[in-house]
């Protein structure tokens, strides 16, 4: 029986095995490119450009930094990379993840561990840090839901939790061309790597 192909060739030329990813096959340029072209909310957002996972990741890292001003640089990097596996597996909305089941989470965890190791982070982020990144992620989701995905504030409160009114007024969702977002994501990654 012919074995099913479980790898993807990246633009860098790397061949990433999805079932057994290795840090050596991961490049930030591939991640930045993929995330800049992956739409959040399945593309169901207002505006002339899709709101990309790369743009979302930049915002989550910014919010994480505002909430945790004394956090070490490595946790800023973890926040920036919190959705990095989606450069390969795409951004599935929560209802789809629930329907797919535990296989999705296993694949996501394997990819995340390889990505973390590639960039000098522990394979698994400590639970307390993961919780803070998740909190920043939910704030970003609330902002996206209200500003570009058509949710009312009451609906966003129900699904993502209430957020600080100051954050709601000062944080702005930006819709930009993917190439511009890719450049900014790569630049932010380089800044953080230089500070490690």
VOSEVO-423944 format. One record per residue (C-alpha): residue number from 0; residue in one letter; x, y negated, z. Coordinates in nm, 4 decimals. Each point is the difference from the previous one (the first is absolute). Last residue first. Example, Ala and Ser with C-alpha at 12.3 -4.5 7.8 and 13.67 -1.06 7.14 Angstrom:
<r><vexmi>1</vexmi><roro>S</roro><xx>1.3670</xx><yy>0.1060</yy><zz>0.7140</zz></r>
<r><vexmi>0</vexmi><roro>A</roro><xx>-0.1370</xx><yy>0.3440</yy><zz>0.0660</zz></r>
END
This chain:
<r><vexmi>195</vexmi><roro>X</roro><xx>1.7504</xx><yy>-3.7044</yy><zz>2.3652</zz></r>
<r><vexmi>194</vexmi><roro>X</roro><xx>-0.0128</xx><yy>-0.3611</yy><zz>-0.1193</zz></r>
<r><vexmi>193</vexmi><roro>X</roro><xx>0.1084</xx><yy>0.0733</yy><zz>-0.3592</zz></r>
<r><vexmi>192</vexmi><roro>X</roro><xx>-0.2651</xx><yy>0.2732</yy><zz>-0.0220</zz></r>
<r><vexmi>191</vexmi><roro>X</roro><xx>-0.2653</xx><yy>-0.2507</yy><zz>0.1071</zz></r>
<r><vexmi>190</vexmi><roro>X</roro><xx>0.0987</xx><yy>-0.2536</yy><zz>-0.2636</zz></r>
<r><vexmi>189</vexmi><roro>X</roro><xx>0.0207</xx><yy>0.2714</yy><zz>-0.2682</zz></r>
<r><vexmi>188</vexmi><roro>X</roro><xx>-0.3523</xx><yy>0.1236</yy><zz>0.0848</zz></r>
<r><vexmi>187</vexmi><roro>X</roro><xx>-0.1288</xx><yy>-0.3568</yy><zz>-0.0208</zz></r>
<r><vexmi>186</vexmi><roro>X</roro><xx>0.1602</xx><yy>-0.0415</yy><zz>-0.3424</zz></r>
<r><vexmi>185</vexmi><roro>X</roro><xx>-0.1451</xx><yy>0.3277</yy><zz>-0.1299</zz></r>
<r><vexmi>184</vexmi><roro>X</roro><xx>-0.3487</xx><yy>-0.1000</yy><zz>0.1173</zz></r>
<r><vexmi>183</vexmi><roro>X</roro><xx>0.0367</xx><yy>-0.3487</yy><zz>-0.1497</zz></r>
<r><vexmi>182</vexmi><roro>X</roro><xx>0.1096</xx><yy>0.1357</yy><zz>-0.3389</zz></r>
<r><vexmi>181</vexmi><roro>X</roro><xx>-0.2791</xx><yy>0.2582</yy><zz>-0.0069</zz></r>
<r><vexmi>180</vexmi><roro>X</roro><xx>-0.2533</xx><yy>-0.2701</yy><zz>0.0891</zz></r>
<r><vexmi>179</vexmi><roro>X</roro><xx>0.1147</xx><yy>-0.2134</yy><zz>-0.2932</zz></r>
<r><vexmi>178</vexmi><roro>X</roro><xx>-0.0103</xx><yy>0.2973</yy><zz>-0.2389</zz></r>
<r><vexmi>177</vexmi><roro>X</roro><xx>-0.3477</xx><yy>0.0948</yy><zz>0.1220</zz></r>
<r><vexmi>176</vexmi><roro>X</roro><xx>-0.1489</xx><yy>-0.3411</yy><zz>-0.0886</zz></r>
<r><vexmi>175</vexmi><roro>X</roro><xx>-0.1409</xx><yy>-0.1743</yy><zz>0.3057</zz></r>
<r><vexmi>174</vexmi><roro>X</roro><xx>-0.3075</xx><yy>0.0115</yy><zz>0.2214</zz></r>
<r><vexmi>173</vexmi><roro>X</roro><xx>0.0775</xx><yy>-0.1485</yy><zz>0.3408</zz></r>
<r><vexmi>172</vexmi><roro>X</roro><xx>-0.2034</xx><yy>0.0671</yy><zz>0.3132</zz></r>
<r><vexmi>171</vexmi><roro>X</roro><xx>0.0258</xx><yy>-0.2899</yy><zz>0.2392</zz></r>
<r><vexmi>170</vexmi><roro>X</roro><xx>0.0715</xx><yy>0.0102</yy><zz>0.3703</zz></r>
<r><vexmi>169</vexmi><roro>X</roro><xx>-0.0827</xx><yy>-0.3262</yy><zz>0.1786</zz></r>
<r><vexmi>168</vexmi><roro>X</roro><xx>-0.3750</xx><yy>0.0178</yy><zz>0.0642</zz></r>
<r><vexmi>167</vexmi><roro>X</roro><xx>-0.0333</xx><yy>0.3702</yy><zz>0.0814</zz></r>
<r><vexmi>166</vexmi><roro>X</roro><xx>0.3195</xx><yy>-0.0123</yy><zz>0.2044</zz></r>
<r><vexmi>165</vexmi><roro>X</roro><xx>-0.1412</xx><yy>-0.2866</yy><zz>0.2051</zz></r>
<r><vexmi>164</vexmi><roro>X</roro><xx>-0.3263</xx><yy>0.1936</yy><zz>0.0502</zz></r>
<r><vexmi>163</vexmi><roro>X</roro><xx>0.1941</xx><yy>0.2872</yy><zz>0.1625</zz></r>
<r><vexmi>162</vexmi><roro>X</roro><xx>-0.1317</xx><yy>0.3239</yy><zz>-0.1473</zz></r>
<r><vexmi>161</vexmi><roro>X</roro><xx>-0.3075</xx><yy>0.2071</yy><zz>0.0624</zz></r>
<r><vexmi>160</vexmi><roro>X</roro><xx>0.0240</xx><yy>0.3694</yy><zz>-0.0807</zz></r>
<r><vexmi>159</vexmi><roro>X</roro><xx>0.0645</xx><yy>0.1682</yy><zz>-0.3360</zz></r>
<r><vexmi>158</vexmi><roro>X</roro><xx>-0.3298</xx><yy>0.1626</yy><zz>-0.0971</zz></r>
<r><vexmi>157</vexmi><roro>X</roro><xx>-0.2527</xx><yy>-0.1842</yy><zz>0.2166</zz></r>
<r><vexmi>156</vexmi><roro>X</roro><xx>0.1841</xx><yy>-0.3325</yy><zz>0.0019</zz></r>
<r><vexmi>155</vexmi><roro>X</roro><xx>0.0291</xx><yy>0.0185</yy><zz>-0.3805</zz></r>
<r><vexmi>154</vexmi><roro>X</roro><xx>-0.3743</xx><yy>0.0536</yy><zz>-0.0280</zz></r>
<r><vexmi>153</vexmi><roro>X</roro><xx>-0.0703</xx><yy>-0.2963</yy><zz>0.2317</zz></r>
<r><vexmi>152</vexmi><roro>X</roro><xx>0.2468</xx><yy>-0.2181</yy><zz>-0.1930</zz></r>
<r><vexmi>151</vexmi><roro>X</roro><xx>-0.1905</xx><yy>0.0783</yy><zz>-0.3187</zz></r>
<r><vexmi>150</vexmi><roro>X</roro><xx>0.1742</xx><yy>0.2277</yy><zz>-0.2466</zz></r>
<r><vexmi>149</vexmi><roro>X</roro><xx>0.0453</xx><yy>-0.0957</yy><zz>-0.3671</zz></r>
<r><vexmi>148</vexmi><roro>X</roro><xx>0.3456</xx><yy>0.1457</yy><zz>-0.0623</zz></r>
<r><vexmi>147</vexmi><roro>X</roro><xx>0.2001</xx><yy>-0.3227</yy><zz>-0.0472</zz></r>
<r><vexmi>146</vexmi><roro>X</roro><xx>0.0004</xx><yy>-0.2208</yy><zz>0.3101</zz></r>
<r><vexmi>145</vexmi><roro>X</roro><xx>-0.2066</xx><yy>0.2034</yy><zz>0.2457</zz></r>
<r><vexmi>144</vexmi><roro>X</roro><xx>0.1340</xx><yy>0.3488</yy><zz>-0.0707</zz></r>
<r><vexmi>143</vexmi><roro>X</roro><xx>0.3532</xx><yy>-0.1258</yy><zz>-0.0635</zz></r>
<r><vexmi>142</vexmi><roro>X</roro><xx>0.0098</xx><yy>-0.1839</yy><zz>0.3324</zz></r>
<r><vexmi>141</vexmi><roro>X</roro><xx>-0.1384</xx><yy>0.3010</yy><zz>0.1873</zz></r>
<r><vexmi>140</vexmi><roro>X</roro><xx>0.2462</xx><yy>0.2330</yy><zz>-0.1754</zz></r>
<r><vexmi>139</vexmi><roro>X</roro><xx>0.2885</xx><yy>-0.2292</yy><zz>0.0991</zz></r>
<r><vexmi>138</vexmi><roro>X</roro><xx>-0.1153</xx><yy>0.0053</yy><zz>0.3612</zz></r>
<r><vexmi>137</vexmi><roro>X</roro><xx>-0.0285</xx><yy>0.3785</yy><zz>-0.0211</zz></r>
<r><vexmi>136</vexmi><roro>X</roro><xx>0.3566</xx><yy>0.0307</yy><zz>-0.1326</zz></r>
<r><vexmi>135</vexmi><roro>X</roro><xx>0.1319</xx><yy>-0.2271</yy><zz>0.2762</zz></r>
<r><vexmi>134</vexmi><roro>X</roro><xx>-0.1628</xx><yy>0.2327</yy><zz>0.2562</zz></r>
<r><vexmi>133</vexmi><roro>X</roro><xx>0.1410</xx><yy>0.3018</yy><zz>-0.1827</zz></r>
<r><vexmi>132</vexmi><roro>X</roro><xx>0.3478</xx><yy>-0.1523</yy><zz>0.0198</zz></r>
<r><vexmi>131</vexmi><roro>X</roro><xx>-0.0474</xx><yy>-0.0500</yy><zz>0.3753</zz></r>
<r><vexmi>130</vexmi><roro>X</roro><xx>-0.1182</xx><yy>0.3606</yy><zz>0.0445</zz></r>
<r><vexmi>129</vexmi><roro>X</roro><xx>0.2939</xx><yy>0.1326</yy><zz>-0.2030</zz></r>
<r><vexmi>128</vexmi><roro>X</roro><xx>0.2309</xx><yy>-0.1945</yy><zz>0.2299</zz></r>
<r><vexmi>127</vexmi><roro>X</roro><xx>-0.1501</xx><yy>0.1599</yy><zz>0.3128</zz></r>
<r><vexmi>126</vexmi><roro>X</roro><xx>-0.0030</xx><yy>0.3460</yy><zz>-0.1634</zz></r>
<r><vexmi>125</vexmi><roro>X</roro><xx>0.3705</xx><yy>-0.0089</yy><zz>-0.0851</zz></r>
<r><vexmi>124</vexmi><roro>X</roro><xx>0.0629</xx><yy>0.0042</yy><zz>-0.3779</zz></r>
<r><vexmi>123</vexmi><roro>X</roro><xx>0.0618</xx><yy>0.3438</yy><zz>-0.1440</zz></r>
<r><vexmi>122</vexmi><roro>X</roro><xx>0.2858</xx><yy>0.0802</yy><zz>-0.2374</zz></r>
<r><vexmi>121</vexmi><roro>X</roro><xx>0.2121</xx><yy>-0.2537</yy><zz>0.1888</zz></r>
<r><vexmi>120</vexmi><roro>X</roro><xx>0.0963</xx><yy>-0.2982</yy><zz>-0.2150</zz></r>
<r><vexmi>119</vexmi><roro>X</roro><xx>0.3178</xx><yy>-0.0318</yy><zz>-0.2047</zz></r>
<r><vexmi>118</vexmi><roro>X</roro><xx>-0.1507</xx><yy>-0.0818</yy><zz>-0.3392</zz></r>
<r><vexmi>117</vexmi><roro>X</roro><xx>0.0059</xx><yy>0.3476</yy><zz>-0.1529</zz></r>
<r><vexmi>116</vexmi><roro>X</roro><xx>-0.1041</xx><yy>0.1534</yy><zz>0.3333</zz></r>
<r><vexmi>115</vexmi><roro>X</roro><xx>-0.3168</xx><yy>-0.2078</yy><zz>0.0033</zz></r>
<r><vexmi>114</vexmi><roro>X</roro><xx>-0.0851</xx><yy>0.0865</yy><zz>-0.3601</zz></r>
<r><vexmi>113</vexmi><roro>X</roro><xx>0.0526</xx><yy>0.3730</yy><zz>0.0613</zz></r>
<r><vexmi>112</vexmi><roro>X</roro><xx>-0.2209</xx><yy>-0.0096</yy><zz>0.3115</zz></r>
<r><vexmi>111</vexmi><roro>X</roro><xx>-0.2669</xx><yy>-0.1984</yy><zz>-0.1853</zz></r>
<r><vexmi>110</vexmi><roro>X</roro><xx>-0.0104</xx><yy>0.2493</yy><zz>-0.2867</zz></r>
<r><vexmi>109</vexmi><roro>X</roro><xx>-0.0488</xx><yy>0.2927</yy><zz>0.2344</zz></r>
<r><vexmi>108</vexmi><roro>X</roro><xx>-0.2639</xx><yy>-0.1858</yy><zz>0.2058</zz></r>
<r><vexmi>107</vexmi><roro>X</roro><xx>-0.2001</xx><yy>-0.0997</yy><zz>-0.3113</zz></r>
<r><vexmi>106</vexmi><roro>X</roro><xx>-0.0024</xx><yy>0.3587</yy><zz>-0.1275</zz></r>
<r><vexmi>105</vexmi><roro>X</roro><xx>-0.1192</xx><yy>0.1279</yy><zz>0.3384</zz></r>
<r><vexmi>104</vexmi><roro>X</roro><xx>-0.2614</xx><yy>-0.2758</yy><zz>0.0238</zz></r>
<r><vexmi>103</vexmi><roro>X</roro><xx>-0.1398</xx><yy>0.0848</yy><zz>-0.3430</zz></r>
<r><vexmi>102</vexmi><roro>X</roro><xx>-0.0188</xx><yy>0.3707</yy><zz>0.0793</zz></r>
<r><vexmi>101</vexmi><roro>X</roro><xx>-0.1977</xx><yy>-0.0744</yy><zz>0.3179</zz></r>
<r><vexmi>100</vexmi><roro>X</roro><xx>-0.3266</xx><yy>-0.0700</yy><zz>-0.1833</zz></r>
<r><vexmi>99</vexmi><roro>X</roro><xx>-0.0763</xx><yy>-0.1158</yy><zz>-0.3522</zz></r>
<r><vexmi>98</vexmi><roro>X</roro><xx>-0.3466</xx><yy>-0.1229</yy><zz>0.1052</zz></r>
<r><vexmi>97</vexmi><roro>X</roro><xx>0.1358</xx><yy>-0.2010</yy><zz>0.2932</zz></r>
<r><vexmi>96</vexmi><roro>X</roro><xx>0.2670</xx><yy>-0.1546</yy><zz>-0.2236</zz></r>
<r><vexmi>95</vexmi><roro>X</roro><xx>-0.2736</xx><yy>-0.0899</yy><zz>-0.2507</zz></r>
<r><vexmi>94</vexmi><roro>X</roro><xx>-0.2068</xx><yy>-0.1784</yy><zz>0.2684</zz></r>
<r><vexmi>93</vexmi><roro>X</roro><xx>0.3130</xx><yy>-0.1845</yy><zz>0.1204</zz></r>
<r><vexmi>92</vexmi><roro>X</roro><xx>0.0851</xx><yy>-0.1551</yy><zz>-0.3370</zz></r>
<r><vexmi>91</vexmi><roro>X</roro><xx>0.2816</xx><yy>0.1717</yy><zz>-0.1824</zz></r>
<r><vexmi>90</vexmi><roro>X</roro><xx>0.2963</xx><yy>-0.2132</yy><zz>-0.0958</zz></r>
<r><vexmi>89</vexmi><roro>X</roro><xx>0.2211</xx><yy>0.1824</yy><zz>-0.2447</zz></r>
<r><vexmi>88</vexmi><roro>X</roro><xx>0.1979</xx><yy>0.3207</yy><zz>0.0486</zz></r>
<r><vexmi>87</vexmi><roro>X</roro><xx>0.3378</xx><yy>-0.1146</yy><zz>-0.1335</zz></r>
<r><vexmi>86</vexmi><roro>X</roro><xx>0.0338</xx><yy>-0.3659</yy><zz>0.0921</zz></r>
<r><vexmi>85</vexmi><roro>X</roro><xx>-0.2522</xx><yy>0.0843</yy><zz>0.2729</zz></r>
<r><vexmi>84</vexmi><roro>X</roro><xx>0.2809</xx><yy>0.1554</yy><zz>0.2013</zz></r>
<r><vexmi>83</vexmi><roro>X</roro><xx>0.1113</xx><yy>-0.3580</yy><zz>0.0850</zz></r>
<r><vexmi>82</vexmi><roro>X</roro><xx>-0.3080</xx><yy>-0.0848</yy><zz>0.2075</zz></r>
<r><vexmi>81</vexmi><roro>X</roro><xx>0.1839</xx><yy>-0.0902</yy><zz>0.3243</zz></r>
<r><vexmi>80</vexmi><roro>X</roro><xx>0.3125</xx><yy>-0.1150</yy><zz>-0.1883</zz></r>
<r><vexmi>79</vexmi><roro>X</roro><xx>-0.0236</xx><yy>-0.3680</yy><zz>0.0997</zz></r>
<r><vexmi>78</vexmi><roro>X</roro><xx>-0.0990</xx><yy>0.1000</yy><zz>0.3542</zz></r>
<r><vexmi>77</vexmi><roro>X</roro><xx>0.2924</xx><yy>0.2444</yy><zz>0.0247</zz></r>
<r><vexmi>76</vexmi><roro>X</roro><xx>0.2329</xx><yy>-0.2779</yy><zz>-0.1180</zz></r>
<r><vexmi>75</vexmi><roro>X</roro><xx>-0.1374</xx><yy>-0.2318</yy><zz>0.2676</zz></r>
<r><vexmi>74</vexmi><roro>X</roro><xx>0.0612</xx><yy>0.2874</yy><zz>0.2424</zz></r>
<r><vexmi>73</vexmi><roro>X</roro><xx>0.3641</xx><yy>0.0208</yy><zz>-0.1089</zz></r>
<r><vexmi>72</vexmi><roro>X</roro><xx>0.0392</xx><yy>-0.3755</yy><zz>0.0513</zz></r>
<r><vexmi>71</vexmi><roro>X</roro><xx>-0.0512</xx><yy>0.0354</yy><zz>0.3746</zz></r>
<r><vexmi>70</vexmi><roro>X</roro><xx>-0.3251</xx><yy>-0.1412</yy><zz>0.1391</zz></r>
<r><vexmi>69</vexmi><roro>X</roro><xx>0.0340</xx><yy>-0.3304</yy><zz>0.1842</zz></r>
<r><vexmi>68</vexmi><roro>X</roro><xx>-0.2765</xx><yy>-0.1859</yy><zz>-0.1859</zz></r>
<r><vexmi>67</vexmi><roro>X</roro><xx>-0.2472</xx><yy>0.2905</yy><zz>0.0331</zz></r>
<r><vexmi>66</vexmi><roro>X</roro><xx>-0.3435</xx><yy>-0.1328</yy><zz>-0.0972</zz></r>
<r><vexmi>65</vexmi><roro>X</roro><xx>0.1375</xx><yy>-0.2497</yy><zz>-0.2519</zz></r>
<r><vexmi>64</vexmi><roro>X</roro><xx>0.2448</xx><yy>0.2596</yy><zz>-0.1317</zz></r>
<r><vexmi>63</vexmi><roro>X</roro><xx>-0.2747</xx><yy>0.2614</yy><zz>-0.0421</zz></r>
<r><vexmi>62</vexmi><roro>X</roro><xx>-0.2071</xx><yy>-0.2609</yy><zz>-0.1862</zz></r>
<r><vexmi>61</vexmi><roro>X</roro><xx>0.2888</xx><yy>-0.0634</yy><zz>-0.2435</zz></r>
<r><vexmi>60</vexmi><roro>X</roro><xx>0.0657</xx><yy>0.3740</yy><zz>-0.0451</zz></r>
<r><vexmi>59</vexmi><roro>X</roro><xx>-0.3695</xx><yy>0.0557</yy><zz>-0.0677</zz></r>
<r><vexmi>58</vexmi><roro>X</roro><xx>-0.0032</xx><yy>-0.2857</yy><zz>-0.2528</zz></r>
<r><vexmi>57</vexmi><roro>X</roro><xx>0.2968</xx><yy>0.1388</yy><zz>-0.1949</zz></r>
<r><vexmi>56</vexmi><roro>X</roro><xx>-0.1628</xx><yy>0.3432</yy><zz>0.0031</zz></r>
<r><vexmi>55</vexmi><roro>X</roro><xx>-0.3273</xx><yy>-0.1403</yy><zz>-0.1361</zz></r>
<r><vexmi>54</vexmi><roro>X</roro><xx>0.1874</xx><yy>-0.1656</yy><zz>-0.2867</zz></r>
<r><vexmi>53</vexmi><roro>X</roro><xx>0.1737</xx><yy>0.3324</yy><zz>-0.0765</zz></r>
<r><vexmi>52</vexmi><roro>X</roro><xx>-0.3303</xx><yy>0.1894</yy><zz>0.0272</zz></r>
<r><vexmi>51</vexmi><roro>X</roro><xx>-0.1330</xx><yy>-0.2246</yy><zz>-0.2727</zz></r>
<r><vexmi>50</vexmi><roro>X</roro><xx>-0.2966</xx><yy>-0.2329</yy><zz>-0.0082</zz></r>
<r><vexmi>49</vexmi><roro>X</roro><xx>-0.1085</xx><yy>0.0327</yy><zz>-0.3605</zz></r>
<r><vexmi>48</vexmi><roro>X</roro><xx>0.0460</xx><yy>-0.3105</yy><zz>-0.2064</zz></r>
<r><vexmi>47</vexmi><roro>X</roro><xx>-0.2519</xx><yy>-0.2458</yy><zz>-0.1473</zz></r>
<r><vexmi>46</vexmi><roro>X</roro><xx>-0.2024</xx><yy>-0.0220</yy><zz>0.3169</zz></r>
<r><vexmi>45</vexmi><roro>X</roro><xx>-0.2590</xx><yy>0.1840</yy><zz>0.2049</zz></r>
<r><vexmi>44</vexmi><roro>X</roro><xx>0.0640</xx><yy>0.3514</yy><zz>0.1257</zz></r>
<r><vexmi>43</vexmi><roro>X</roro><xx>-0.1156</xx><yy>0.3499</yy><zz>-0.0904</zz></r>
<r><vexmi>42</vexmi><roro>X</roro><xx>0.3412</xx><yy>0.1155</yy><zz>-0.1237</zz></r>
<r><vexmi>41</vexmi><roro>X</roro><xx>-0.0288</xx><yy>0.3307</yy><zz>0.1846</zz></r>
<r><vexmi>40</vexmi><roro>X</roro><xx>-0.0033</xx><yy>-0.2110</yy><zz>0.3194</zz></r>
<r><vexmi>39</vexmi><roro>X</roro><xx>0.3761</xx><yy>-0.0446</yy><zz>-0.0362</zz></r>
<r><vexmi>38</vexmi><roro>X</roro><xx>0.1498</xx><yy>-0.0005</yy><zz>-0.3460</zz></r>
<r><vexmi>37</vexmi><roro>X</roro><xx>0.3244</xx><yy>0.1819</yy><zz>-0.0780</zz></r>
<r><vexmi>36</vexmi><roro>X</roro><xx>0.2184</xx><yy>-0.1956</yy><zz>-0.2459</zz></r>
<r><vexmi>35</vexmi><roro>X</roro><xx>0.2157</xx><yy>-0.1835</yy><zz>0.2539</zz></r>
<r><vexmi>34</vexmi><roro>X</roro><xx>0.0232</xx><yy>0.3216</yy><zz>0.2054</zz></r>
<r><vexmi>33</vexmi><roro>X</roro><xx>0.1547</xx><yy>0.1919</yy><zz>-0.2894</zz></r>
<r><vexmi>32</vexmi><roro>X</roro><xx>0.2527</xx><yy>-0.2669</yy><zz>-0.0885</zz></r>
<r><vexmi>31</vexmi><roro>X</roro><xx>0.1043</xx><yy>-0.0607</yy><zz>0.3599</zz></r>
<r><vexmi>30</vexmi><roro>X</roro><xx>0.0345</xx><yy>0.3731</yy><zz>0.0715</zz></r>
<r><vexmi>29</vexmi><roro>X</roro><xx>0.1966</xx><yy>0.0669</yy><zz>-0.3183</zz></r>
<r><vexmi>28</vexmi><roro>X</roro><xx>0.2272</xx><yy>-0.2982</yy><zz>0.0676</zz></r>
<r><vexmi>27</vexmi><roro>X</roro><xx>0.0475</xx><yy>0.1171</yy><zz>0.3582</zz></r>
<r><vexmi>26</vexmi><roro>X</roro><xx>0.1484</xx><yy>0.3284</yy><zz>-0.1199</zz></r>
<r><vexmi>25</vexmi><roro>X</roro><xx>-0.0845</xx><yy>0.3473</yy><zz>0.1307</zz></r>
<r><vexmi>24</vexmi><roro>X</roro><xx>0.1533</xx><yy>0.3163</yy><zz>-0.1433</zz></r>
<r><vexmi>23</vexmi><roro>X</roro><xx>0.2809</xx><yy>0.0152</yy><zz>0.2564</zz></r>
<r><vexmi>22</vexmi><roro>X</roro><xx>-0.2527</xx><yy>-0.0118</yy><zz>0.2859</zz></r>
<r><vexmi>21</vexmi><roro>X</roro><xx>-0.1302</xx><yy>0.3428</yy><zz>-0.1012</zz></r>
<r><vexmi>20</vexmi><roro>X</roro><xx>-0.3587</xx><yy>0.0861</yy><zz>-0.0782</zz></r>
<r><vexmi>19</vexmi><roro>X</roro><xx>-0.1085</xx><yy>0.3646</yy><zz>0.0367</zz></r>
<r><vexmi>18</vexmi><roro>X</roro><xx>-0.3574</xx><yy>0.0309</yy><zz>-0.1224</zz></r>
<r><vexmi>17</vexmi><roro>X</roro><xx>0.0041</xx><yy>-0.3226</yy><zz>-0.2019</zz></r>
<r><vexmi>16</vexmi><roro>X</roro><xx>0.3330</xx><yy>0.0754</yy><zz>-0.1653</zz></r>
<r><vexmi>15</vexmi><roro>X</roro><xx>0.1262</xx><yy>-0.3374</yy><zz>-0.1197</zz></r>
<r><vexmi>14</vexmi><roro>X</roro><xx>0.2042</xx><yy>0.0015</yy><zz>-0.3195</zz></r>
<r><vexmi>13</vexmi><roro>X</roro><xx>0.2112</xx><yy>-0.3129</yy><zz>-0.0135</zz></r>
<r><vexmi>12</vexmi><roro>X</roro><xx>0.0382</xx><yy>-0.1758</yy><zz>-0.3352</zz></r>
<r><vexmi>11</vexmi><roro>X</roro><xx>-0.0461</xx><yy>-0.3442</yy><zz>0.1554</zz></r>
<r><vexmi>10</vexmi><roro>X</roro><xx>-0.3406</xx><yy>-0.0157</yy><zz>-0.1707</zz></r>
<r><vexmi>9</vexmi><roro>X</roro><xx>-0.1027</xx><yy>0.3013</yy><zz>0.2075</zz></r>
<r><vexmi>8</vexmi><roro>X</roro><xx>-0.0486</xx><yy>0.3553</yy><zz>-0.1217</zz></r>
<r><vexmi>7</vexmi><roro>X</roro><xx>-0.2663</xx><yy>0.1789</yy><zz>0.1997</zz></r>
<r><vexmi>6</vexmi><roro>X</roro><xx>0.0240</xx><yy>0.3400</yy><zz>0.1605</zz></r>
<r><vexmi>5</vexmi><roro>X</roro><xx>-0.2456</xx><yy>0.2768</yy><zz>0.0868</zz></r>
<r><vexmi>4</vexmi><roro>X</roro><xx>-0.0200</xx><yy>0.1805</yy><zz>-0.3337</zz></r>
<r><vexmi>3</vexmi><roro>X</roro><xx>-0.2248</xx><yy>0.3039</yy><zz>0.0329</zz></r>
<r><vexmi>2</vexmi><roro>X</roro><xx>0.1834</xx><yy>0.3326</yy><zz>-0.0157</zz></r>
<r><vexmi>1</vexmi><roro>X</roro><xx>-0.0746</xx><yy>0.2178</yy><zz>-0.3007</zz></r>
<r><vexmi>0</vexmi><roro>X</roro><xx>-0.1304</xx><yy>0.3437</yy><zz>0.0954</zz></r>
END
